[in-house]
Amino acid sequence: MPCLIALVVLAVLSIFSLKYRILAKEAFECVFRRITLRPCQAGFDQKLKTGVSSWFLKKNERIGGFVFRRFEILSWIFVIVFSITTFYVGRGVYFYATYGSCAPQNPQNCVINQLIPAGATSSQAGFPPCEEYNATPKK
């Protein structure tokens, strides 16, 4: 399912370049067809597989062959990792916006909270002010 990751990456890149807009459109069509359980018609998945495999072939022939043979499995692994990462980033942003800490159960474990010097307020450390942690979300 390389089309899904390519769609996200190319959607961002398409803001800046026409070349990537065309590729993003192909990726969108490929994702739509894959969601409806049909193969990619435009051959976008083959273009992507060839491009990625050839890049690895230039670096190391064995790795390039491995990537080419197992491209579908590797792409599914990346889709799963991408989805899990997106979930946890979204959850951390939600917790920080709601509770003022990315780890409401243990605020001392939040990396963002560790950036603020001890005894300093968040506005003194250059961060916007936030309320102290409590178990209830802000209203």
N, CA and C atoms as a LAMMPS dump frame, in Angstrom:
ITEM: TIMESTEP
0
ITEM: NUMBER OF ATOMS
417
ITEM: BOX BOUNDS ff ff ff
-5.0000000000000000e+02 5.0000000000000000e+02
-5.0000000000000000e+02 5.0000000000000000e+02
-5.0000000000000000e+02 5.0000000000000000e+02
ITEM: ATOMS id mol type element x y z
1 1 1 N 0.823 -1.184 0
2 1 2 C 0 0 0
3 1 3 C 0.875 1.258 0
4 2 1 N 1.858 1.319 -0.862
5 2 2 C 2.723 2.51 -0.899
6 2 3 C 1.973 3.759 -1.325
7 3 1 N 0.837 3.578 -1.952
8 3 2 C 0.069 4.733 -2.447
9 3 3 C -0.373 5.632 -1.306
10 4 1 N -0.708 5.053 -0.157
11 4 2 C -1.21 5.841 0.964
12 4 3 C -0.132 6.772 1.51
13 5 1 N 1.059 6.245 1.748
14 5 2 C 2.143 7.084 2.241
15 5 3 C 2.545 8.099 1.178
16 6 1 N 2.607 7.655 -0.078
17 6 2 C 2.957 8.576 -1.159
18 6 3 C 1.939 9.695 -1.263
19 7 1 N 0.672 9.393 -1.041
20 7 2 C -0.358 10.432 -1.11
21 7 3 C -0.108 11.511 -0.068
22 8 1 N 0.194 11.128 1.15
23 8 2 C 0.413 12.102 2.216
24 8 3 C 1.656 12.947 1.92
25 9 1 N 2.749 12.298 1.574
26 9 2 C 4.001 13.015 1.304
27 9 3 C 3.846 13.914 0.087
28 10 1 N 3.3 13.393 -0.981
29 10 2 C 3.175 14.176 -2.211
30 10 3 C 2.141 15.285 -2.08
31 11 1 N 1.145 15.105 -1.234
32 11 2 C 0.172 16.179 -1.012
33 11 3 C 0.856 17.396 -0.408
34 12 1 N 1.778 17.164 0.512
35 12 2 C 2.518 18.278 1.1
36 12 3 C 3.474 18.883 0.072
37 13 1 N 4.194 18.042 -0.654
38 13 2 C 5.14 18.544 -1.657
39 13 3 C 4.439 19.239 -2.819
40 14 1 N 3.204 18.848 -3.107
41 14 2 C 2.492 19.436 -4.244
42 14 3 C 2.154 20.901 -4.025
43 15 1 N 2.219 21.352 -2.805
44 15 2 C 1.996 22.768 -2.53
45 15 3 C 3.066 23.603 -3.226
46 16 1 N 4.262 23.056 -3.359
47 16 2 C 5.402 23.825 -3.839
48 16 3 C 5.772 23.568 -5.296
49 17 1 N 5.331 22.462 -5.886
50 17 2 C 5.805 22.13 -7.222
51 17 3 C 4.713 21.441 -8.045
52 18 1 N 4.646 21.795 -9.315
53 18 2 C 3.694 21.183 -10.234
54 18 3 C 4.002 19.705 -10.442
55 19 1 N 5.277 19.364 -10.478
56 19 2 C 5.683 17.963 -10.659
57 19 3 C 5.043 17.077 -9.593
58 20 1 N 5.059 17.544 -8.356
59 20 2 C 4.502 16.752 -7.268
60 20 3 C 2.978 16.777 -7.26
61 21 1 N 2.367 17.81 -7.821
62 21 2 C 0.898 17.831 -7.93
63 21 3 C 0.42 16.712 -8.838
64 22 1 N 1.129 16.505 -9.924
65 22 2 C 0.762 15.433 -10.856
66 22 3 C 0.923 14.079 -10.171
67 23 1 N 2.045 13.894 -9.46
68 23 2 C 2.265 12.632 -8.752
69 23 3 C 1.249 12.446 -7.623
70 24 1 N 0.887 13.533 -6.94
71 24 2 C -0.112 13.436 -5.866
72 24 3 C -1.464 13.017 -6.428
73 25 1 N -1.8 13.517 -7.613
74 25 2 C -3.069 13.128 -8.25
75 25 3 C -3.052 11.627 -8.575
76 26 1 N -1.93 11.14 -9.105
77 26 2 C -1.815 9.704 -9.386
78 26 3 C -1.908 8.891 -8.104
79 27 1 N -1.271 9.372 -7.036
80 27 2 C -1.317 8.666 -5.759
81 27 3 C -2.739 8.628 -5.218
82 28 1 N -3.475 9.747 -5.351
83 28 2 C -4.869 9.779 -4.892
84 28 3 C -5.71 8.765 -5.654
85 29 1 N -5.533 8.718 -6.974
86 29 2 C -6.291 7.756 -7.778
87 29 3 C -5.951 6.326 -7.371
88 30 1 N -4.672 6.086 -7.111
89 30 2 C -4.234 4.748 -6.702
90 30 3 C -4.835 4.372 -5.346
91 31 1 N -4.805 5.302 -4.39
92 31 2 C -5.377 5.023 -3.067
93 31 3 C -6.871 4.757 -3.186
94 32 1 N -7.579 5.566 -3.973
95 32 2 C -9.014 5.375 -4.137
96 32 3 C -9.315 4.002 -4.728
97 33 1 N -8.537 3.596 -5.721
98 33 2 C -8.764 2.281 -6.332
99 33 3 C -8.434 1.161 -5.344
100 34 1 N -7.385 1.325 -4.538
101 34 2 C -7.017 0.283 -3.575
102 34 3 C -8.066 0.169 -2.472
103 35 1 N -8.646 1.298 -2.066
104 35 2 C -9.691 1.261 -1.041
105 35 3 C -10.917 0.525 -1.556
106 36 1 N -11.206 0.667 -2.841
107 36 2 C -12.34 -0.036 -3.432
108 36 3 C -11.955 -1.427 -3.931
109 37 1 N -10.819 -1.919 -3.448
110 37 2 C -10.315 -3.28 -3.718
111 37 3 C -10.058 -3.534 -5.205
112 38 1 N -9.575 -2.52 -5.903
113 38 2 C -9.177 -2.668 -7.3
114 38 3 C -7.699 -2.341 -7.421
115 39 1 N -7.009 -2.929 -8.388
116 39 2 C -5.584 -2.587 -8.557
117 39 3 C -5.413 -1.184 -9.128
118 40 1 N -4.234 -0.607 -8.906
119 40 2 C -3.94 0.713 -9.462
120 40 3 C -3.897 0.612 -10.977
121 41 1 N -4.664 1.44 -11.637
122 41 2 C -4.746 1.387 -13.09
123 41 3 C -3.606 2.144 -13.755
124 42 1 N -3.18 3.221 -13.164
125 42 2 C -2.18 4.08 -13.783
126 42 3 C -0.769 3.509 -13.694
127 43 1 N -0.559 2.452 -12.945
128 43 2 C 0.776 1.899 -12.791
129 43 3 C 1.627 2.704 -11.817
130 44 1 N 0.975 3.513 -10.979
131 44 2 C 1.704 4.341 -10.029
132 44 3 C 2.501 3.482 -9.061
133 45 1 N 1.903 2.388 -8.61
134 45 2 C 2.609 1.52 -7.673
135 45 3 C 3.862 0.928 -8.3
136 46 1 N 3.819 0.597 -9.594
137 46 2 C 5.003 0.076 -10.27
138 46 3 C 6.069 1.16 -10.448
139 47 1 N 5.64 2.386 -10.743
140 47 2 C 6.598 3.496 -10.854
141 47 3 C 7.303 3.726 -9.529
142 48 1 N 6.518 3.706 -8.467
143 48 2 C 7.079 3.919 -7.139
144 48 3 C 8.014 2.781 -6.749
145 49 1 N 7.606 1.558 -7.026
146 49 2 C 8.437 0.394 -6.715
147 49 3 C 9.756 0.456 -7.476
148 50 1 N 9.695 0.794 -8.74
149 50 2 C 10.913 0.874 -9.557
150 50 3 C 11.816 1.998 -9.073
151 51 1 N 11.24 3.157 -8.764
152 51 2 C 12.041 4.288 -8.309
153 51 3 C 12.749 4.024 -6.997
154 52 1 N 12.026 3.466 -6.028
155 52 2 C 12.62 3.186 -4.721
156 52 3 C 13.657 2.083 -4.833
157 53 1 N 13.341 1.014 -5.565
158 53 2 C 14.277 -0.093 -5.712
159 53 3 C 15.549 0.332 -6.437
160 54 1 N 15.412 1.17 -7.458
161 54 2 C 16.607 1.6 -8.194
162 54 3 C 17.496 2.477 -7.318
163 55 1 N 16.897 3.287 -6.441
164 55 2 C 17.709 4.093 -5.53
165 55 3 C 18.529 3.193 -4.617
166 56 1 N 17.891 2.132 -4.089
167 56 2 C 18.621 1.192 -3.235
168 56 3 C 19.643 0.388 -4.031
169 57 1 N 19.337 0.061 -5.292
170 57 2 C 20.294 -0.677 -6.122
171 57 3 C 21.58 0.107 -6.326
172 58 1 N 21.484 1.426 -6.435
173 58 2 C 22.682 2.249 -6.581
174 58 3 C 23.556 2.177 -5.34
175 59 1 N 22.933 2.028 -4.175
176 59 2 C 23.67 1.978 -2.916
177 59 3 C 24.227 0.581 -2.64
178 60 1 N 23.363 -0.439 -2.814
179 60 2 C 23.766 -1.807 -2.529
180 60 3 C 22.859 -2.745 -3.323
181 61 1 N 23.461 -3.613 -4.106
182 61 2 C 22.695 -4.485 -4.989
183 61 3 C 21.806 -5.464 -4.225
184 62 1 N 22.324 -6.023 -3.137
185 62 2 C 21.534 -6.988 -2.368
186 62 3 C 20.321 -6.332 -1.712
187 63 1 N 20.515 -5.144 -1.158
188 63 2 C 19.391 -4.444 -0.526
189 63 3 C 18.362 -4.037 -1.577
190 64 1 N 18.837 -3.578 -2.737
191 64 2 C 17.921 -3.206 -3.812
192 64 3 C 17.071 -4.376 -4.271
193 65 1 N 17.68 -5.547 -4.396
194 65 2 C 16.925 -6.738 -4.78
195 65 3 C 15.921 -7.142 -3.713
196 66 1 N 16.335 -7.033 -2.459
197 66 2 C 15.439 -7.36 -1.348
198 66 3 C 14.222 -6.435 -1.354
199 67 1 N 14.472 -5.141 -1.536
200 67 2 C 13.376 -4.163 -1.553
201 67 3 C 12.454 -4.428 -2.736
202 68 1 N 13.017 -4.731 -3.905
203 68 2 C 12.196 -4.973 -5.091
204 68 3 C 11.295 -6.19 -4.908
205 69 1 N 11.856 -7.289 -4.357
206 69 2 C 11.081 -8.518 -4.194
207 69 3 C 10.006 -8.392 -3.117
208 70 1 N 10.286 -7.641 -2.073
209 70 2 C 9.362 -7.567 -0.931
210 70 3 C 8.767 -6.173 -0.76
211 71 1 N 8.59 -5.468 -1.851
212 71 2 C 8.121 -4.086 -1.794
213 71 3 C 6.727 -3.969 -1.188
214 72 1 N 5.825 -4.857 -1.533
215 72 2 C 4.45 -4.792 -1.019
216 72 3 C 4.427 -4.999 0.498
217 73 1 N 5.187 -5.961 0.989
218 73 2 C 5.237 -6.218 2.431
219 73 3 C 5.858 -5.032 3.159
220 74 1 N 6.958 -4.52 2.63
221 74 2 C 7.616 -3.369 3.246
222 74 3 C 6.706 -2.141 3.25
223 75 1 N 5.956 -1.946 2.18
224 75 2 C 5.069 -0.791 2.131
225 75 3 C 3.936 -0.922 3.148
226 76 1 N 3.428 -2.144 3.357
227 76 2 C 2.4 -2.337 4.384
228 76 3 C 2.973 -2.067 5.772
229 77 1 N 4.209 -2.484 6.003
230 77 2 C 4.852 -2.206 7.295
231 77 3 C 4.951 -0.703 7.511
232 78 1 N 5.352 0.038 6.471
233 78 2 C 5.445 1.492 6.603
234 78 3 C 4.078 2.132 6.809
235 79 1 N 3.053 1.622 6.172
236 79 2 C 1.704 2.156 6.383
237 79 3 C 1.264 1.944 7.824
238 80 1 N 1.532 0.773 8.382
239 80 2 C 1.16 0.48 9.767
240 80 3 C 1.934 1.372 10.731
241 81 1 N 3.245 1.499 10.527
242 81 2 C 4.066 2.359 11.388
243 81 3 C 3.617 3.815 11.264
244 82 1 N 3.326 4.261 10.046
245 82 2 C 2.856 5.627 9.815
246 82 3 C 1.535 5.872 10.546
247 83 1 N 0.627 4.909 10.488
248 83 2 C -0.671 5.056 11.154
249 83 3 C -0.521 5.109 12.664
250 84 1 N 0.302 4.24 13.224
251 84 2 C 0.521 4.228 14.675
252 84 3 C 1.175 5.529 15.123
253 85 1 N 2.161 5.991 14.383
254 85 2 C 2.837 7.246 14.721
255 85 3 C 1.874 8.424 14.663
256 86 1 N 1.052 8.466 13.624
257 86 2 C 0.072 9.545 13.497
258 86 3 C -0.9 9.532 14.672
259 87 1 N -1.332 8.361 15.098
260 87 2 C -2.233 8.247 16.25
261 87 3 C -1.589 8.823 17.507
262 88 1 N -0.343 8.419 17.807
263 88 2 C 0.31 8.876 19.029
264 88 3 C 0.668 10.358 18.983
265 89 1 N 1.025 10.881 17.835
266 89 2 C 1.282 12.322 17.717
267 89 3 C -0.011 13.092 17.946
268 90 1 N -1.097 12.647 17.33
269 90 2 C -2.389 13.296 17.534
270 90 3 C -2.832 13.244 18.983
271 91 1 N -2.615 12.113 19.615
272 91 2 C -2.977 11.956 21.023
273 91 3 C -2.153 12.896 21.905
274 92 1 N -0.858 13.007 21.615
275 92 2 C -0.008 13.913 22.381
276 92 3 C -0.41 15.364 22.205
277 93 1 N -0.744 15.758 20.989
278 93 2 C -1.205 17.127 20.731
279 93 3 C -2.524 17.378 21.465
280 94 1 N -3.421 16.417 21.432
281 94 2 C -4.701 16.556 22.137
282 94 3 C -4.471 16.708 23.642
283 95 1 N -3.621 15.845 24.218
284 95 2 C -3.347 15.935 25.652
285 95 3 C -2.716 17.274 26.004
286 96 1 N -1.792 17.746 25.171
287 96 2 C -1.137 19.017 25.474
288 96 3 C -2.127 20.173 25.381
289 97 1 N -2.997 20.122 24.393
290 97 2 C -3.989 21.191 24.246
291 97 3 C -5.036 21.129 25.355
292 98 1 N -5.386 19.93 25.793
293 98 2 C -6.439 19.767 26.788
294 98 3 C -5.922 19.915 28.219
295 99 1 N -4.814 19.235 28.538
296 99 2 C -4.324 19.179 29.91
297 99 3 C -3.079 20.026 30.163
298 100 1 N -2.44 20.523 29.121
299 100 2 C -1.208 21.297 29.303
300 100 3 C 0.018 20.423 29.453
301 101 1 N -0.109 19.144 29.178
302 101 2 C 1.005 18.208 29.257
303 101 3 C 0.746 17.084 28.271
304 102 1 N 1.804 16.604 27.619
305 102 2 C 1.599 15.516 26.67
306 102 3 C 1.435 14.169 27.372
307 103 1 N 1.746 14.121 28.672
308 103 2 C 1.548 12.912 29.471
309 103 3 C 0.815 13.314 30.751
310 104 1 N -0.532 13.405 30.724
311 104 2 C -1.252 13.924 31.882
312 104 3 C -1.095 13.092 33.155
313 105 1 N -0.867 11.795 33.051
314 105 2 C -0.696 10.964 34.238
315 105 3 C 0.648 11.231 34.911
316 106 1 N 1.678 11.486 34.12
317 106 2 C 3.026 11.767 34.624
318 106 3 C 3.579 13 33.908
319 107 1 N 3.228 14.205 34.336
320 107 2 C 3.67 15.396 33.61
321 107 3 C 5.187 15.561 33.569
322 108 1 N 5.901 14.974 34.522
323 108 2 C 7.362 15.086 34.524
324 108 3 C 7.993 14.275 33.388
325 109 1 N 7.257 13.344 32.794
326 109 2 C 7.776 12.555 31.678
327 109 3 C 7.582 13.228 30.328
328 110 1 N 6.846 14.32 30.277
329 110 2 C 6.589 15.014 29.02
330 110 3 C 7.823 15.821 28.616
331 111 1 N 8.327 15.586 27.438
332 111 2 C 9.531 16.262 26.952
333 111 3 C 9.305 17.769 26.875
334 112 1 N 8.13 18.171 26.453
335 112 2 C 7.834 19.595 26.337
336 112 3 C 7.882 20.262 27.7
337 113 1 N 7.381 19.59 28.734
338 113 2 C 7.414 20.147 30.084
339 113 3 C 8.844 20.234 30.606
340 114 1 N 9.749 19.381 30.155
341 114 2 C 11.132 19.397 30.607
342 114 3 C 11.918 20.559 30
343 115 1 N 11.4 21.162 28.935
344 115 2 C 12.079 22.291 28.315
345 115 3 C 11.952 23.558 29.15
346 116 1 N 10.95 23.607 30.015
347 116 2 C 10.725 24.773 30.861
348 116 3 C 11.594 24.633 32.11
349 117 1 N 12.461 25.617 32.412
350 117 2 C 13.318 25.52 33.607
351 117 3 C 12.484 25.437 34.883
352 118 1 N 13.045 24.765 35.882
353 118 2 C 12.346 24.598 37.156
354 118 3 C 12.093 25.96 37.789
355 119 1 N 10.883 26.172 38.253
356 119 2 C 10.525 27.419 38.908
357 119 3 C 10.12 28.522 37.949
358 120 1 N 10.335 28.341 36.648
359 120 2 C 9.974 29.369 35.677
360 120 3 C 8.564 29.103 35.168
361 121 1 N 7.885 30.17 34.852
362 121 2 C 6.579 29.995 34.237
363 121 3 C 6.774 29.727 32.757
364 122 1 N 5.759 29.214 32.122
365 122 2 C 5.89 28.885 30.708
366 122 3 C 6.111 30.131 29.867
367 123 1 N 5.548 31.275 30.275
368 123 2 C 5.751 32.499 29.492
369 123 3 C 7.187 32.996 29.619
370 124 1 N 7.859 32.756 30.761
371 124 2 C 9.257 33.144 30.926
372 124 3 C 10.171 32.267 30.082
373 125 1 N 9.765 31.034 29.827
374 125 2 C 10.579 30.12 29.027
375 125 3 C 10.334 30.291 27.542
376 126 1 N 9.449 31.222 27.154
377 126 2 C 9.182 31.456 25.744
378 126 3 C 7.996 30.685 25.215
379 127 1 N 7.281 29.997 26.068
380 127 2 C 6.108 29.245 25.664
381 127 3 C 4.854 30.003 26.078
382 128 1 N 3.76 29.811 25.376
383 128 2 C 2.532 30.467 25.802
384 128 3 C 2.091 29.931 27.157
385 129 1 N 1.455 30.749 27.963
386 129 2 C 1.053 30.287 29.296
387 129 3 C 0.011 29.182 29.214
388 130 1 N 0.101 28.255 30.137
389 130 2 C -0.89 27.188 30.224
390 130 3 C -1.226 26.962 31.686
391 131 1 N -2.376 26.406 31.916
392 131 2 C -2.819 26.158 33.283
393 131 3 C -2.056 24.99 33.871
394 132 1 N -1.985 24.948 35.189
395 132 2 C -1.361 23.827 35.867
396 132 3 C -2.166 22.563 35.581
397 133 1 N -1.519 21.41 35.65
398 133 2 C -2.184 20.141 35.372
399 133 3 C -3.258 19.864 36.413
400 134 1 N -4.39 19.496 35.922
401 134 2 C -5.432 18.941 36.776
402 134 3 C -6.137 17.871 35.974
403 135 1 N -6.917 17.072 36.623
404 135 2 C -7.525 15.919 35.964
405 135 3 C -8.678 16.282 35.05
406 136 1 N -9.137 17.511 35.072
407 136 2 C -10.258 17.888 34.226
408 136 3 C -9.762 18.694 33.044
409 137 1 N -10.322 18.454 31.87
410 137 2 C -9.909 19.214 30.686
411 137 3 C -10.367 20.668 30.782
412 138 1 N -9.639 21.536 30.018
413 138 2 C -10.037 22.944 29.955
414 138 3 C -11.358 23.074 29.231
415 139 1 N -12.109 24.089 29.564
416 139 2 C -13.399 24.314 28.899
417 139 3 C -13.333 25.505 28.004
